[in-house]
Amino acid sequence: MILLTVRLPPGASLQDAVARLKLDPEEVDTAYGLVLIDPDQGLYGLRVSEKAWREGAFSDPAIEPYGPPEDDGR
């Protein structure tokens, strides 16, 4: 399982997090639950399967160049 930090509205539940992140309930560690980390920022922690993490919008995308190299005029 991978531990995620997510921003959710105040008073969010585990079901809210599952719906917002478009996860299947079996991809979440329900025993760990949804843990409030910072109420002022709306930050919560939850654990998800490695598969869900790899396929999710919250995964760490590769950073690659975009477009052709620019001529610096030298």
CHARMM-style PDB file with segment names, atoms N, HN, CA, C and O in Angstrom:
ATOM      1  N   MET     1       0.837  -1.189   0.000  1.00  0.00      PROA
ATOM      2  CA  MET     1       0.000   0.000   0.000  1.00  0.00      PROA
ATOM      3  C   MET     1       0.882   1.252   0.000  1.00  0.00      PROA
ATOM      4  O   MET     1       1.972   1.271   0.572  1.00  0.00      PROA
ATOM      5  N   ILE     2       0.381   2.281  -0.651  1.00  0.00      PROA
ATOM      6  HN  ILE     2      -0.505   2.266  -1.115  1.00  0.00      PROA
ATOM      7  CA  ILE     2       1.064   3.568  -0.768  1.00  0.00      PROA
ATOM      8  C   ILE     2       0.268   4.591   0.042  1.00  0.00      PROA
ATOM      9  O   ILE     2      -0.959   4.637  -0.046  1.00  0.00      PROA
ATOM     10  N   LEU     3       0.957   5.396   0.820  1.00  0.00      PROA
ATOM     11  HN  LEU     3       1.954   5.358   0.892  1.00  0.00      PROA
ATOM     12  CA  LEU     3       0.303   6.440   1.605  1.00  0.00      PROA
ATOM     13  C   LEU     3       0.220   7.714   0.772  1.00  0.00      PROA
ATOM     14  O   LEU     3       1.235   8.222   0.296  1.00  0.00      PROA
ATOM     15  N   LEU     4      -0.997   8.223   0.602  1.00  0.00      PROA
ATOM     16  HN  LEU     4      -1.821   7.810   0.989  1.00  0.00      PROA
ATOM     17  CA  LEU     4      -1.232   9.454  -0.160  1.00  0.00      PROA
ATOM     18  C   LEU     4      -1.670  10.566   0.767  1.00  0.00      PROA
ATOM     19  O   LEU     4      -2.294  10.319   1.798  1.00  0.00      PROA
ATOM     20  N   THR     5      -1.345  11.776   0.401  1.00  0.00      PROA
ATOM     21  HN  THR     5      -0.838  11.976  -0.437  1.00  0.00      PROA
ATOM     22  CA  THR     5      -1.909  12.960   1.038  1.00  0.00      PROA
ATOM     23  C   THR     5      -2.803  13.622   0.003  1.00  0.00      PROA
ATOM     24  O   THR     5      -2.366  13.903  -1.114  1.00  0.00      PROA
ATOM     25  N   VAL     6      -4.048  13.869   0.372  1.00  0.00      PROA
ATOM     26  HN  VAL     6      -4.403  13.641   1.278  1.00  0.00      PROA
ATOM     27  CA  VAL     6      -5.009  14.467  -0.555  1.00  0.00      PROA
ATOM     28  C   VAL     6      -5.714  15.643   0.118  1.00  0.00      PROA
ATOM     29  O   VAL     6      -5.840  15.690   1.342  1.00  0.00      PROA
ATOM     30  N   ARG     7      -6.162  16.574  -0.690  1.00  0.00      PROA
ATOM     31  HN  ARG     7      -6.059  16.536  -1.683  1.00  0.00      PROA
ATOM     32  CA  ARG     7      -6.922  17.723  -0.193  1.00  0.00      PROA
ATOM     33  C   ARG     7      -8.404  17.435  -0.439  1.00  0.00      PROA
ATOM     34  O   ARG     7      -8.824  17.170  -1.565  1.00  0.00      PROA
ATOM     35  N   LEU     8      -9.181  17.494   0.640  1.00  0.00      PROA
ATOM     36  HN  LEU     8      -8.840  17.710   1.555  1.00  0.00      PROA
ATOM     37  CA  LEU     8     -10.611  17.218   0.573  1.00  0.00      PROA
ATOM     38  C   LEU     8     -11.364  18.285   1.370  1.00  0.00      PROA
ATOM     39  O   LEU     8     -10.762  18.995   2.176  1.00  0.00      PROA
ATOM     40  N   PRO     9     -12.678  18.400   1.149  1.00  0.00      PROA
ATOM     41  CA  PRO     9     -13.466  19.364   1.913  1.00  0.00      PROA
ATOM     42  C   PRO     9     -13.511  18.984   3.399  1.00  0.00      PROA
ATOM     43  O   PRO     9     -13.325  17.819   3.751  1.00  0.00      PROA
ATOM     44  N   PRO    10     -13.756  19.963   4.259  1.00  0.00      PROA
ATOM     45  CA  PRO    10     -13.859  19.676   5.689  1.00  0.00      PROA
ATOM     46  C   PRO    10     -14.906  18.595   5.975  1.00  0.00      PROA
ATOM     47  O   PRO    10     -15.974  18.569   5.363  1.00  0.00      PROA
ATOM     48  N   GLY    11     -14.579  17.712   6.912  1.00  0.00      PROA
ATOM     49  HN  GLY    11     -13.712  17.733   7.409  1.00  0.00      PROA
ATOM     50  CA  GLY    11     -15.517  16.665   7.303  1.00  0.00      PROA
ATOM     51  C   GLY    11     -15.624  15.513   6.322  1.00  0.00      PROA
ATOM     52  O   GLY    11     -16.555  14.713   6.409  1.00  0.00      PROA
ATOM     53  N   ALA    12     -14.679  15.417   5.382  1.00  0.00      PROA
ATOM     54  HN  ALA    12     -13.923  16.067   5.311  1.00  0.00      PROA
ATOM     55  CA  ALA    12     -14.734  14.346   4.371  1.00  0.00      PROA
ATOM     56  C   ALA    12     -14.639  12.974   5.037  1.00  0.00      PROA
ATOM     57  O   ALA    12     -14.015  12.808   6.085  1.00  0.00      PROA
ATOM     58  N   SER    13     -15.272  12.010   4.400  1.00  0.00      PROA
ATOM     59  HN  SER    13     -15.779  12.145   3.549  1.00  0.00      PROA
ATOM     60  CA  SER    13     -15.231  10.625   4.873  1.00  0.00      PROA
ATOM     61  C   SER    13     -14.374   9.800   3.915  1.00  0.00      PROA
ATOM     62  O   SER    13     -13.983  10.270   2.847  1.00  0.00      PROA
ATOM     63  N   LEU    14     -14.093   8.579   4.312  1.00  0.00      PROA
ATOM     64  HN  LEU    14     -14.410   8.197   5.179  1.00  0.00      PROA
ATOM     65  CA  LEU    14     -13.346   7.676   3.435  1.00  0.00      PROA
ATOM     66  C   LEU    14     -14.114   7.468   2.137  1.00  0.00      PROA
ATOM     67  O   LEU    14     -13.510   7.412   1.065  1.00  0.00      PROA
ATOM     68  N   GLN    15     -15.418   7.354   2.216  1.00  0.00      PROA
ATOM     69  HN  GLN    15     -15.909   7.399   3.086  1.00  0.00      PROA
ATOM     70  CA  GLN    15     -16.234   7.182   1.007  1.00  0.00      PROA
ATOM     71  C   GLN    15     -16.122   8.406   0.094  1.00  0.00      PROA
ATOM     72  O   GLN    15     -16.101   8.272  -1.130  1.00  0.00      PROA
ATOM     73  N   ASP    16     -16.051   9.595   0.693  1.00  0.00      PROA
ATOM     74  HN  ASP    16     -16.068   9.704   1.687  1.00  0.00      PROA
ATOM     75  CA  ASP    16     -15.857  10.817  -0.101  1.00  0.00      PROA
ATOM     76  C   ASP    16     -14.530  10.774  -0.851  1.00  0.00      PROA
ATOM     77  O   ASP    16     -14.458  11.128  -2.028  1.00  0.00      PROA
ATOM     78  N   ALA    17     -13.481  10.336  -0.156  1.00  0.00      PROA
ATOM     79  HN  ALA    17     -13.539  10.048   0.800  1.00  0.00      PROA
ATOM     80  CA  ALA    17     -12.157  10.243  -0.777  1.00  0.00      PROA
ATOM     81  C   ALA    17     -12.153   9.233  -1.914  1.00  0.00      PROA
ATOM     82  O   ALA    17     -11.598   9.498  -2.981  1.00  0.00      PROA
ATOM     83  N   VAL    18     -12.765   8.080  -1.691  1.00  0.00      PROA
ATOM     84  HN  VAL    18     -13.216   7.865  -0.824  1.00  0.00      PROA
ATOM     85  CA  VAL    18     -12.832   7.038  -2.722  1.00  0.00      PROA
ATOM     86  C   VAL    18     -13.550   7.580  -3.958  1.00  0.00      PROA
ATOM     87  O   VAL    18     -13.104   7.361  -5.084  1.00  0.00      PROA
ATOM     88  N   ALA    19     -14.654   8.282  -3.745  1.00  0.00      PROA
ATOM     89  HN  ALA    19     -15.016   8.459  -2.830  1.00  0.00      PROA
ATOM     90  CA  ALA    19     -15.414   8.836  -4.870  1.00  0.00      PROA
ATOM     91  C   ALA    19     -14.627   9.932  -5.586  1.00  0.00      PROA
ATOM     92  O   ALA    19     -14.571   9.946  -6.815  1.00  0.00      PROA
ATOM     93  N   ARG    20     -14.027  10.837  -4.843  1.00  0.00      PROA
ATOM     94  HN  ARG    20     -14.073  10.825  -3.844  1.00  0.00      PROA
ATOM     95  CA  ARG    20     -13.299  11.954  -5.434  1.00  0.00      PROA
ATOM     96  C   ARG    20     -12.096  11.471  -6.240  1.00  0.00      PROA
ATOM     97  O   ARG    20     -11.792  12.024  -7.297  1.00  0.00      PROA
ATOM     98  N   LEU    21     -11.404  10.428  -5.735  1.00  0.00      PROA
ATOM     99  HN  LEU    21     -11.652   9.979  -4.877  1.00  0.00      PROA
ATOM    100  CA  LEU    21     -10.227   9.908  -6.416  1.00  0.00      PROA
ATOM    101  C   LEU    21     -10.557   8.837  -7.445  1.00  0.00      PROA
ATOM    102  O   LEU    21      -9.667   8.295  -8.100  1.00  0.00      PROA
ATOM    103  N   LYS    22     -11.847   8.539  -7.582  1.00  0.00      PROA
ATOM    104  HN  LYS    22     -12.570   8.979  -7.050  1.00  0.00      PROA
ATOM    105  CA  LYS    22     -12.337   7.548  -8.549  1.00  0.00      PROA
ATOM    106  C   LYS    22     -11.651   6.197  -8.349  1.00  0.00      PROA
ATOM    107  O   LYS    22     -11.152   5.587  -9.295  1.00  0.00      PROA
ATOM    108  N   LEU    23     -11.641   5.746  -7.089  1.00  0.00      PROA
ATOM    109  HN  LEU    23     -12.047   6.242  -6.321  1.00  0.00      PROA
ATOM    110  CA  LEU    23     -11.049   4.463  -6.732  1.00  0.00      PROA
ATOM    111  C   LEU    23     -12.136   3.434  -6.505  1.00  0.00      PROA
ATOM    112  O   LEU    23     -13.283   3.782  -6.222  1.00  0.00      PROA
ATOM    113  N   ASP    24     -11.780   2.177  -6.628  1.00  0.00      PROA
ATOM    114  HN  ASP    24     -10.848   1.894  -6.857  1.00  0.00      PROA
ATOM    115  CA  ASP    24     -12.655   1.097  -6.204  1.00  0.00      PROA
ATOM    116  C   ASP    24     -12.413   0.891  -4.716  1.00  0.00      PROA
ATOM    117  O   ASP    24     -11.272   0.991  -4.265  1.00  0.00      PROA
ATOM    118  N   PRO    25     -13.445   0.608  -3.950  1.00  0.00      PROA
ATOM    119  CA  PRO    25     -13.271   0.435  -2.504  1.00  0.00      PROA
ATOM    120  C   PRO    25     -12.207  -0.597  -2.130  1.00  0.00      PROA
ATOM    121  O   PRO    25     -11.554  -0.457  -1.096  1.00  0.00      PROA
ATOM    122  N   GLU    26     -12.023  -1.626  -2.955  1.00  0.00      PROA
ATOM    123  HN  GLU    26     -12.554  -1.739  -3.795  1.00  0.00      PROA
ATOM    124  CA  GLU    26     -11.018  -2.643  -2.629  1.00  0.00      PROA
ATOM    125  C   GLU    26      -9.584  -2.150  -2.864  1.00  0.00      PROA
ATOM    126  O   GLU    26      -8.631  -2.837  -2.496  1.00  0.00      PROA
ATOM    127  N   GLU    27      -9.423  -0.972  -3.471  1.00  0.00      PROA
ATOM    128  HN  GLU    27     -10.197  -0.415  -3.770  1.00  0.00      PROA
ATOM    129  CA  GLU    27      -8.094  -0.406  -3.702  1.00  0.00      PROA
ATOM    130  C   GLU    27      -7.618   0.445  -2.520  1.00  0.00      PROA
ATOM    131  O   GLU    27      -6.512   0.983  -2.547  1.00  0.00      PROA
ATOM    132  N   VAL    28      -8.452   0.565  -1.490  1.00  0.00      PROA
ATOM    133  HN  VAL    28      -9.352   0.128  -1.469  1.00  0.00      PROA
ATOM    134  CA  VAL    28      -8.167   1.421  -0.342  1.00  0.00      PROA
ATOM    135  C   VAL    28      -8.042   0.578   0.917  1.00  0.00      PROA
ATOM    136  O   VAL    28      -8.790  -0.382   1.105  1.00  0.00      PROA
ATOM    137  N   ASP    29      -7.100   0.935   1.776  1.00  0.00      PROA
ATOM    138  HN  ASP    29      -6.492   1.715   1.623  1.00  0.00      PROA
ATOM    139  CA  ASP    29      -6.935   0.259   3.064  1.00  0.00      PROA
ATOM    140  C   ASP    29      -7.975   0.820   4.031  1.00  0.00      PROA
ATOM    141  O   ASP    29      -7.747   1.845   4.673  1.00  0.00      PROA
ATOM    142  N   THR    30      -9.105   0.148   4.127  1.00  0.00      PROA
ATOM    143  HN  THR    30      -9.289  -0.685   3.605  1.00  0.00      PROA
ATOM    144  CA  THR    30     -10.192   0.629   4.979  1.00  0.00      PROA
ATOM    145  C   THR    30      -9.846   0.526   6.462  1.00  0.00      PROA
ATOM    146  O   THR    30     -10.393   1.272   7.275  1.00  0.00      PROA
ATOM    147  N   ALA    31      -8.945  -0.388   6.824  1.00  0.00      PROA
ATOM    148  HN  ALA    31      -8.501  -0.994   6.163  1.00  0.00      PROA
ATOM    149  CA  ALA    31      -8.524  -0.490   8.222  1.00  0.00      PROA
ATOM    150  C   ALA    31      -7.717   0.752   8.621  1.00  0.00      PROA
ATOM    151  O   ALA    31      -7.808   1.204   9.762  1.00  0.00      PROA
ATOM    152  N   TYR    32      -6.942   1.297   7.705  1.00  0.00      PROA
ATOM    153  HN  TYR    32      -6.868   0.930   6.778  1.00  0.00      PROA
ATOM    154  CA  TYR    32      -6.184   2.528   7.962  1.00  0.00      PROA
ATOM    155  C   TYR    32      -7.145   3.715   7.988  1.00  0.00      PROA
ATOM    156  O   TYR    32      -7.038   4.602   8.835  1.00  0.00      PROA
ATOM    157  N   GLY    33      -8.088   3.711   7.042  1.00  0.00      PROA
ATOM    158  HN  GLY    33      -8.175   2.990   6.354  1.00  0.00      PROA
ATOM    159  CA  GLY    33      -9.095   4.765   6.988  1.00  0.00      PROA
ATOM    160  C   GLY    33      -8.579   6.053   6.383  1.00  0.00      PROA
ATOM    161  O   GLY    33      -7.551   6.081   5.707  1.00  0.00      PROA
ATOM    162  N   LEU    34      -9.318   7.115   6.644  1.00  0.00      PROA
ATOM    163  HN  LEU    34     -10.154   7.092   7.194  1.00  0.00      PROA
ATOM    164  CA  LEU    34      -8.967   8.454   6.189  1.00  0.00      PROA
ATOM    165  C   LEU    34      -8.519   9.228   7.420  1.00  0.00      PROA
ATOM    166  O   LEU    34      -9.281   9.364   8.377  1.00  0.00      PROA
ATOM    167  N   VAL    35      -7.299   9.731   7.406  1.00  0.00      PROA
ATOM    168  HN  VAL    35      -6.680   9.621   6.629  1.00  0.00      PROA
ATOM    169  CA  VAL    35      -6.713  10.381   8.577  1.00  0.00      PROA
ATOM    170  C   VAL    35      -6.562  11.872   8.302  1.00  0.00      PROA
ATOM    171  O   VAL    35      -5.912  12.271   7.335  1.00  0.00      PROA
ATOM    172  N   LEU    36      -7.159  12.684   9.149  1.00  0.00      PROA
ATOM    173  HN  LEU    36      -7.686  12.360   9.934  1.00  0.00      PROA
ATOM    174  CA  LEU    36      -7.023  14.133   9.030  1.00  0.00      PROA
ATOM    175  C   LEU    36      -5.618  14.535   9.452  1.00  0.00      PROA
ATOM    176  O   LEU    36      -5.199  14.266  10.578  1.00  0.00      PROA
ATOM    177  N   ILE    37      -4.892  15.181   8.544  1.00  0.00      PROA
ATOM    178  HN  ILE    37      -5.233  15.400   7.629  1.00  0.00      PROA
ATOM    179  CA  ILE    37      -3.515  15.588   8.811  1.00  0.00      PROA
ATOM    180  C   ILE    37      -3.457  17.070   9.185  1.00  0.00      PROA
ATOM    181  O   ILE    37      -2.835  17.443  10.180  1.00  0.00      PROA
ATOM    182  N   ASP    38      -4.107  17.904   8.384  1.00  0.00      PROA
ATOM    183  HN  ASP    38      -4.612  17.600   7.576  1.00  0.00      PROA
ATOM    184  CA  ASP    38      -4.091  19.355   8.622  1.00  0.00      PROA
ATOM    185  C   ASP    38      -5.479  19.920   8.327  1.00  0.00      PROA
ATOM    186  O   ASP    38      -5.828  20.120   7.164  1.00  0.00      PROA
ATOM    187  N   PRO    39      -6.267  20.179   9.359  1.00  0.00      PROA
ATOM    188  CA  PRO    39      -7.636  20.655   9.121  1.00  0.00      PROA
ATOM    189  C   PRO    39      -7.690  22.019   8.442  1.00  0.00      PROA
ATOM    190  O   PRO    39      -8.621  22.289   7.684  1.00  0.00      PROA
ATOM    191  N   ASP    40      -6.703  22.889   8.700  1.00  0.00      PROA
ATOM    192  HN  ASP    40      -5.947  22.670   9.316  1.00  0.00      PROA
ATOM    193  CA  ASP    40      -6.710  24.215   8.077  1.00  0.00      PROA
ATOM    194  C   ASP    40      -6.494  24.137   6.571  1.00  0.00      PROA
ATOM    195  O   ASP    40      -7.017  24.962   5.822  1.00  0.00      PROA
ATOM    196  N   GLN    41      -5.729  23.153   6.131  1.00  0.00      PROA
ATOM    197  HN  GLN    41      -5.304  22.483   6.740  1.00  0.00      PROA
ATOM    198  CA  GLN    41      -5.436  22.979   4.706  1.00  0.00      PROA
ATOM    199  C   GLN    41      -6.347  21.942   4.048  1.00  0.00      PROA
ATOM    200  O   GLN    41      -6.328  21.803   2.825  1.00  0.00      PROA
ATOM    201  N   GLY    42      -7.138  21.217   4.827  1.00  0.00      PROA
ATOM    202  HN  GLY    42      -7.154  21.330   5.820  1.00  0.00      PROA
ATOM    203  CA  GLY    42      -7.996  20.159   4.279  1.00  0.00      PROA
ATOM    204  C   GLY    42      -7.197  18.966   3.800  1.00  0.00      PROA
ATOM    205  O   GLY    42      -7.593  18.299   2.843  1.00  0.00      PROA
ATOM    206  N   LEU    43      -6.070  18.684   4.453  1.00  0.00      PROA
ATOM    207  HN  LEU    43      -5.748  19.225   5.230  1.00  0.00      PROA
ATOM    208  CA  LEU    43      -5.215  17.570   4.042  1.00  0.00      PROA
ATOM    209  C   LEU    43      -5.535  16.314   4.840  1.00  0.00      PROA
ATOM    210  O   LEU    43      -5.657  16.337   6.064  1.00  0.00      PROA
ATOM    211  N   TYR    44      -5.667  15.220   4.101  1.00  0.00      PROA
ATOM    212  HN  TYR    44      -5.567  15.202   3.106  1.00  0.00      PROA
ATOM    213  CA  TYR    44      -5.968  13.918   4.674  1.00  0.00      PROA
ATOM    214  C   TYR    44      -4.976  12.900   4.132  1.00  0.00      PROA
ATOM    215  O   TYR    44      -4.422  13.077   3.047  1.00  0.00      PROA
ATOM    216  N   GLY    45      -4.758  11.845   4.887  1.00  0.00      PROA
ATOM    217  HN  GLY    45      -5.208  11.701   5.768  1.00  0.00      PROA
ATOM    218  CA  GLY    45      -3.931  10.739   4.429  1.00  0.00      PROA
ATOM    219  C   GLY    45      -4.783   9.495   4.273  1.00  0.00      PROA
ATOM    220  O   GLY    45      -5.695   9.257   5.065  1.00  0.00      PROA
ATOM    221  N   LEU    46      -4.491   8.705   3.257  1.00  0.00      PROA
ATOM    222  HN  LEU    46      -3.750   8.898   2.614  1.00  0.00      PROA
ATOM    223  CA  LEU    46      -5.122   7.401   3.085  1.00  0.00      PROA
ATOM    224  C   LEU    46      -4.162   6.504   2.330  1.00  0.00      PROA
ATOM    225  O   LEU    46      -3.273   6.968   1.616  1.00  0.00      PROA
ATOM    226  N   ARG    47      -4.361   5.224   2.503  1.00  0.00      PROA
ATOM    227  HN  ARG    47      -5.083   4.847   3.083  1.00  0.00      PROA
ATOM    228  CA  ARG    47      -3.488   4.248   1.843  1.00  0.00      PROA
ATOM    229  C   ARG    47      -4.247   3.593   0.698  1.00  0.00      PROA
ATOM    230  O   ARG    47      -5.399   3.185   0.847  1.00  0.00      PROA
ATOM    231  N   VAL    48      -3.574   3.501  -0.457  1.00  0.00      PROA
ATOM    232  HN  VAL    48      -2.639   3.832  -0.579  1.00  0.00      PROA
ATOM    233  CA  VAL    48      -4.164   2.874  -1.641  1.00  0.00      PROA
ATOM    234  C   VAL    48      -3.220   1.792  -2.150  1.00  0.00      PROA
ATOM    235  O   VAL    48      -2.031   1.783  -1.831  1.00  0.00      PROA
ATOM    236  N   SER    49      -3.768   0.891  -2.939  1.00  0.00      PROA
ATOM    237  HN  SER    49      -4.734   0.899  -3.198  1.00  0.00      PROA
ATOM    238  CA  SER    49      -2.947  -0.179  -3.516  1.00  0.00      PROA
ATOM    239  C   SER    49      -1.928   0.428  -4.479  1.00  0.00      PROA
ATOM    240  O   SER    49      -2.126   1.519  -5.014  1.00  0.00      PROA
ATOM    241  N   GLU    50      -0.858  -0.288  -4.682  1.00  0.00      PROA
ATOM    242  HN  GLU    50      -0.697  -1.174  -4.247  1.00  0.00      PROA
ATOM    243  CA  GLU    50       0.166   0.174  -5.614  1.00  0.00      PROA
ATOM    244  C   GLU    50      -0.406   0.295  -7.022  1.00  0.00      PROA
ATOM    245  O   GLU    50      -0.059   1.218  -7.760  1.00  0.00      PROA
ATOM    246  N   LYS    51      -1.273  -0.625  -7.389  1.00  0.00      PROA
ATOM    247  HN  LYS    51      -1.555  -1.374  -6.790  1.00  0.00      PROA
ATOM    248  CA  LYS    51      -1.909  -0.581  -8.721  1.00  0.00      PROA
ATOM    249  C   LYS    51      -2.732   0.701  -8.883  1.00  0.00      PROA
ATOM    250  O   LYS    51      -2.651   1.366  -9.916  1.00  0.00      PROA
ATOM    251  N   ALA    52      -3.516   1.044  -7.871  1.00  0.00      PROA
ATOM    252  HN  ALA    52      -3.582   0.504  -7.032  1.00  0.00      PROA
ATOM    253  CA  ALA    52      -4.324   2.265  -7.937  1.00  0.00      PROA
ATOM    254  C   ALA    52      -3.437   3.493  -8.019  1.00  0.00      PROA
ATOM    255  O   ALA    52      -3.744   4.437  -8.746  1.00  0.00      PROA
ATOM    256  N   TRP    53      -2.341   3.486  -7.280  1.00  0.00      PROA
ATOM    257  HN  TRP    53      -2.092   2.719  -6.689  1.00  0.00      PROA
ATOM    258  CA  TRP    53      -1.415   4.613  -7.296  1.00  0.00      PROA
ATOM    259  C   TRP    53      -0.786   4.782  -8.676  1.00  0.00      PROA
ATOM    260  O   TRP    53      -0.687   5.898  -9.184  1.00  0.00      PROA
ATOM    261  N   ARG    54      -0.360   3.668  -9.283  1.00  0.00      PROA
ATOM    262  HN  ARG    54      -0.441   2.761  -8.870  1.00  0.00      PROA
ATOM    263  CA  ARG    54       0.266   3.743 -10.612  1.00  0.00      PROA
ATOM    264  C   ARG    54      -0.701   4.234 -11.680  1.00  0.00      PROA
ATOM    265  O   ARG    54      -0.298   4.944 -12.602  1.00  0.00      PROA
ATOM    266  N   GLU    55      -1.965   3.864 -11.566  1.00  0.00      PROA
ATOM    267  HN  GLU    55      -2.292   3.287 -10.817  1.00  0.00      PROA
ATOM    268  CA  GLU    55      -2.946   4.190 -12.596  1.00  0.00      PROA
ATOM    269  C   GLU    55      -3.682   5.492 -12.330  1.00  0.00      PROA
ATOM    270  O   GLU    55      -4.411   5.970 -13.199  1.00  0.00      PROA
ATOM    271  N   GLY    56      -3.511   6.078 -11.149  1.00  0.00      PROA
ATOM    272  HN  GLY    56      -2.919   5.689 -10.443  1.00  0.00      PROA
ATOM    273  CA  GLY    56      -4.279   7.246 -10.770  1.00  0.00      PROA
ATOM    274  C   GLY    56      -3.742   8.551 -11.293  1.00  0.00      PROA
ATOM    275  O   GLY    56      -2.588   8.645 -11.711  1.00  0.00      PROA
ATOM    276  N   ALA    57      -4.587   9.551 -11.267  1.00  0.00      PROA
ATOM    277  HN  ALA    57      -5.525   9.474 -10.928  1.00  0.00      PROA
ATOM    278  CA  ALA    57      -4.193  10.895 -11.682  1.00  0.00      PROA
ATOM    279  C   ALA    57      -3.201  11.500 -10.705  1.00  0.00      PROA
ATOM    280  O   ALA    57      -2.546  12.493 -11.023  1.00  0.00      PROA
ATOM    281  N   PHE    58      -3.079  10.912  -9.513  1.00  0.00      PROA
ATOM    282  HN  PHE    58      -3.611  10.105  -9.255  1.00  0.00      PROA
ATOM    283  CA  PHE    58      -2.177  11.427  -8.499  1.00  0.00      PROA
ATOM    284  C   PHE    58      -0.809  10.775  -8.565  1.00  0.00      PROA
ATOM    285  O   PHE    58       0.049  11.063  -7.731  1.00  0.00      PROA
ATOM    286  N   SER    59      -0.587   9.899  -9.543  1.00  0.00      PROA
ATOM    287  HN  SER    59      -1.285   9.665 -10.220  1.00  0.00      PROA
ATOM    288  CA  SER    59       0.725   9.258  -9.647  1.00  0.00      PROA
ATOM    289  C   SER    59       1.753  10.269 -10.136  1.00  0.00      PROA
ATOM    290  O   SER    59       1.392  11.340 -10.623  1.00  0.00      PROA
ATOM    291  N   ASP    60       3.003   9.939 -10.009  1.00  0.00      PROA
ATOM    292  HN  ASP    60       3.297   9.068  -9.614  1.00  0.00      PROA
ATOM    293  CA  ASP    60       4.102  10.818 -10.371  1.00  0.00      PROA
ATOM    294  C   ASP    60       4.415  10.656 -11.855  1.00  0.00      PROA
ATOM    295  O   ASP    60       5.080   9.695 -12.241  1.00  0.00      PROA
ATOM    296  N   PRO    61       3.944  11.585 -12.696  1.00  0.00      PROA
ATOM    297  CA  PRO    61       4.163  11.432 -14.134  1.00  0.00      PROA
ATOM    298  C   PRO    61       5.612  11.710 -14.516  1.00  0.00      PROA
ATOM    299  O   PRO    61       6.331  12.430 -13.822  1.00  0.00      PROA
ATOM    300  N   ALA    62       6.015  11.128 -15.622  1.00  0.00      PROA
ATOM    301  HN  ALA    62       5.431  10.543 -16.186  1.00  0.00      PROA
ATOM    302  CA  ALA    62       7.356  11.381 -16.149  1.00  0.00      PROA
ATOM    303  C   ALA    62       7.440  12.824 -16.632  1.00  0.00      PROA
ATOM    304  O   ALA    62       6.472  13.356 -17.176  1.00  0.00      PROA
ATOM    305  N   ILE    63       8.576  13.447 -16.437  1.00  0.00      PROA
ATOM    306  HN  ILE    63       9.362  13.015 -15.995  1.00  0.00      PROA
ATOM    307  CA  ILE    63       8.795  14.808 -16.926  1.00  0.00      PROA
ATOM    308  C   ILE    63       9.655  14.698 -18.173  1.00  0.00      PROA
ATOM    309  O   ILE    63      10.764  14.166 -18.139  1.00  0.00      PROA
ATOM    310  N   GLU    64       9.119  15.212 -19.277  1.00  0.00      PROA
ATOM    311  HN  GLU    64       8.217  15.643 -19.305  1.00  0.00      PROA
ATOM    312  CA  GLU    64       9.793  15.097 -20.554  1.00  0.00      PROA
ATOM    313  C   GLU    64       9.776  16.444 -21.257  1.00  0.00      PROA
ATOM    314  O   GLU    64       8.894  17.260 -20.994  1.00  0.00      PROA
ATOM    315  N   PRO    65      10.738  16.696 -22.152  1.00  0.00      PROA
ATOM    316  CA  PRO    65      10.736  17.949 -22.908  1.00  0.00      PROA
ATOM    317  C   PRO    65       9.475  18.047 -23.771  1.00  0.00      PROA
ATOM    318  O   PRO    65       8.911  17.041 -24.201  1.00  0.00      PROA
ATOM    319  N   TYR    66       9.058  19.281 -24.007  1.00  0.00      PROA
ATOM    320  HN  TYR    66       9.516  20.099 -23.658  1.00  0.00      PROA
ATOM    321  CA  TYR    66       7.891  19.519 -24.845  1.00  0.00      PROA
ATOM    322  C   TYR    66       8.307  20.435 -25.987  1.00  0.00      PROA
ATOM    323  O   TYR    66       8.865  21.509 -25.762  1.00  0.00      PROA
ATOM    324  N   GLY    67       8.032  20.003 -27.211  1.00  0.00      PROA
ATOM    325  HN  GLY    67       7.578  19.131 -27.393  1.00  0.00      PROA
ATOM    326  CA  GLY    67       8.306  20.835 -28.373  1.00  0.00      PROA
ATOM    327  C   GLY    67       9.754  20.755 -28.835  1.00  0.00      PROA
ATOM    328  O   GLY    67      10.591  20.124 -28.190  1.00  0.00      PROA
ATOM    329  N   PRO    68      10.039  21.407 -29.966  1.00  0.00      PROA
ATOM    330  CA  PRO    68      11.419  21.369 -30.518  1.00  0.00      PROA
ATOM    331  C   PRO    68      12.347  22.256 -29.705  1.00  0.00      PROA
ATOM    332  O   PRO    68      11.897  23.198 -29.052  1.00  0.00      PROA
ATOM    333  N   PRO    69      13.639  21.958 -29.743  1.00  0.00      PROA
ATOM    334  CA  PRO    69      14.600  22.826 -29.043  1.00  0.00      PROA
ATOM    335  C   PRO    69      14.588  24.224 -29.664  1.00  0.00      PROA
ATOM    336  O   PRO    69      14.414  24.380 -30.873  1.00  0.00      PROA
ATOM    337  N   GLU    70      14.773  25.217 -28.827  1.00  0.00      PROA
ATOM    338  HN  GLU    70      14.914  25.089 -27.845  1.00  0.00      PROA
ATOM    339  CA  GLU    70      14.788  26.580 -29.338  1.00  0.00      PROA
ATOM    340  C   GLU    70      16.216  26.992 -29.711  1.00  0.00      PROA
ATOM    341  O   GLU    70      17.182  26.635 -29.036  1.00  0.00      PROA
ATOM    342  N   ASP    71      16.320  27.746 -30.796  1.00  0.00      PROA
ATOM    343  HN  ASP    71      15.535  28.036 -31.345  1.00  0.00      PROA
ATOM    344  CA  ASP    71      17.622  28.267 -31.220  1.00  0.00      PROA
ATOM    345  C   ASP    71      17.934  29.489 -30.353  1.00  0.00      PROA
ATOM    346  O   ASP    71      17.156  30.442 -30.306  1.00  0.00      PROA
ATOM    347  N   ASP    72      19.084  29.449 -29.666  1.00  0.00      PROA
ATOM    348  HN  ASP    72      19.716  28.675 -29.704  1.00  0.00      PROA
ATOM    349  CA  ASP    72      19.418  30.574 -28.784  1.00  0.00      PROA
ATOM    350  C   ASP    72      20.171  31.680 -29.518  1.00  0.00      PROA
ATOM    351  O   ASP    72      20.601  32.643 -28.884  1.00  0.00      PROA
ATOM    352  N   GLY    73      20.344  31.570 -30.842  1.00  0.00      PROA
ATOM    353  HN  GLY    73      19.995  30.787 -31.357  1.00  0.00      PROA
ATOM    354  CA  GLY    73      20.945  32.613 -31.643  1.00  0.00      PROA
ATOM    355  C   GLY    73      22.468  32.671 -31.617  1.00  0.00      PROA
ATOM    356  O   GLY    73      23.054  33.643 -32.093  1.00  0.00      PROA
ATOM    357  N   ARG    74      23.107  31.664 -31.077  1.00  0.00      PROA
ATOM    358  HN  ARG    74      22.631  30.874 -30.689  1.00  0.00      PROA
ATOM    359  CA  ARG    74      24.593  31.665 -31.039  1.00  0.00      PROA
ATOM    360  C   ARG    74      25.187  31.106 -32.286  1.00  0.00      PROA
ATOM    361  OT1 ARG    74      26.410  31.037 -32.412  1.00  0.00      PROA
TER     362      ARG     74
END
